Amino acid sequence: MRNIVVGIDVGTTKIAVFIAEKQENNEIHIIGMGCTESQGVERGVVKNIENTASSIKVAVQKAEEMSGVKVTDVYVGIAGHHIRSRQHRGNIIIHEEDHIITREDVEKLKAEQYGILMEHGEEIIDVIPQVYIVDNDSPTTNPVGRVGKCLAGDFHLITGNVTNIQNIHRSVQIAGYKVKKLVLEPIASAEAVVDEQEKEAGVCLVDIGGGTTDVAIFHGGIIRHTSVIPLAGNVITDDIKNGCSIIIAHAEALKQNFGACLETPTSPNEIISIPGFRGRDPKEISVQQLTMIIKSRVKMILEQVLYELVNTGYDKKLIAGVVLTGGGAKIKDIDKFSEFILGLDARVGTPQEHLSGNITEEMTHPKHATGIGLILKALQDLEEQKLLNPKIEEPATEPIPGHKEDDVVEEDSKPSDKKTFVKKIENFLKNIMLGDNKEDSY
């Protein structure tokens, strides 16, 4: 049976959908991808449900056409300045003597954390385990197999505004799909571009998107802090538009093609000519002026990141430094400028290392770190659920009738496969014993 999952990155500037399949050799193949302009989202928050639903549907349909899979259940990224995080310790008491801690106990403890009281208008989006403690013993990331009567755990709680959360659910539902899980976008992005060694050594993920800059701090292999900064690529584009007196489309093109955070010796002499508006003469923009505009806004964003680092006490503890991703990470020299502002080593993270098969340049762009991370998170959850329940069904997806991929699925289900043939015989005999001779469906 195919291990297929779907992730939707509901961003301020784009809606990106990825359909992925995990092969038997554990390789992850992107079998479908769809991307469209985002309508109805402002700084990571859904403002117009109908417009957002329409954008989601267009992007999903593109991914469906490419993959031949009909989408039903999806993982969705969430961001926005309403997002908060907090630390919480919970515990459960086990009355059985000499009880060996099981995965079911761990899941029960985690599930109970969703029921803690929150401030009015807030809702828990996700509960992320950090460490567990059994009978006041030393902390561990895996308590299964230990003997004890009290299982406690430290958890990182992600919370958000109820209305904003409901707006995402409603947008996806109106588009015709079901939200299987909401995932905080920096957590998803980290799955795609940060490895386990970096998380252990200490690293700060900075995802500079269209409407928000998302931050996630890891140390000792554990998520320590998350936050969302309401400044990102859109404000950089707006600064260029206003500073150069040009239209927004030309400002975005300048940022993507000529944007940089550091001046070069030739910058004062370099001029960019852009088309005049409605027949007017071309407008000349100085590269030095463009760089100064971008540098000023990026500095403001990075200073907000530095505030998060200092405020949490991790500014001197991150051996692996900073990983920059998102569309804003493509601005030239942003890694060098980040090192200057934050005082930490920096690199630009791209999501290609987890993928195999026919990988396109578009798929590995930093702006798709969240989308790729969502499918990685979905596959992780699927594996964990299978450990708890080996008979668990695969995610709700089905082939699109008449698509070329159908032939492949049918080939796999022919009786030529010995196991499939034996299973059909068993089911046939079972139906006879039950008095039902209808053909079994697969």
Secondary structure, 3 states (H helix, E strand, C coil): CCEEEEEEEECCCEEEEEEEEECCCCCEEEEEEEEEECCCEECCEECCHHHHHHHHHHHHHHHHHHHCEEECEEEEEECCCCCEEEEEEEEEECCCCCCECCHHHHHHHHHHHHHCCCCCCEEEEEEEEEEEEECCCCCECCCCCCECCEEEEEEEEEEEEHHHHHHHHHHHHHHCCEEEEEEEHHHHHHHHHCCHHHHHHCEEEEEECCCCEEEEEEECCEEEEEEEECCCHHHHHHHHHHHHCCCHHHHHHHHHHHCECCCCCCHHHCEEEECCHHHCCCEEEEHHHHHHHHHHHHHHHHHHHHHHHHHHCCCCCCCCCEEEECHHHHCECHHHHHHHHHCCCEEECCHHHHEECCCCCCCCCHHHHHHHHHHHHHHHHHHHHHHHCCCCCCCCEEECCCCCCHHHHHHHCCCCCHHHHHHHHHHHHHHHHCCCCCCCCC
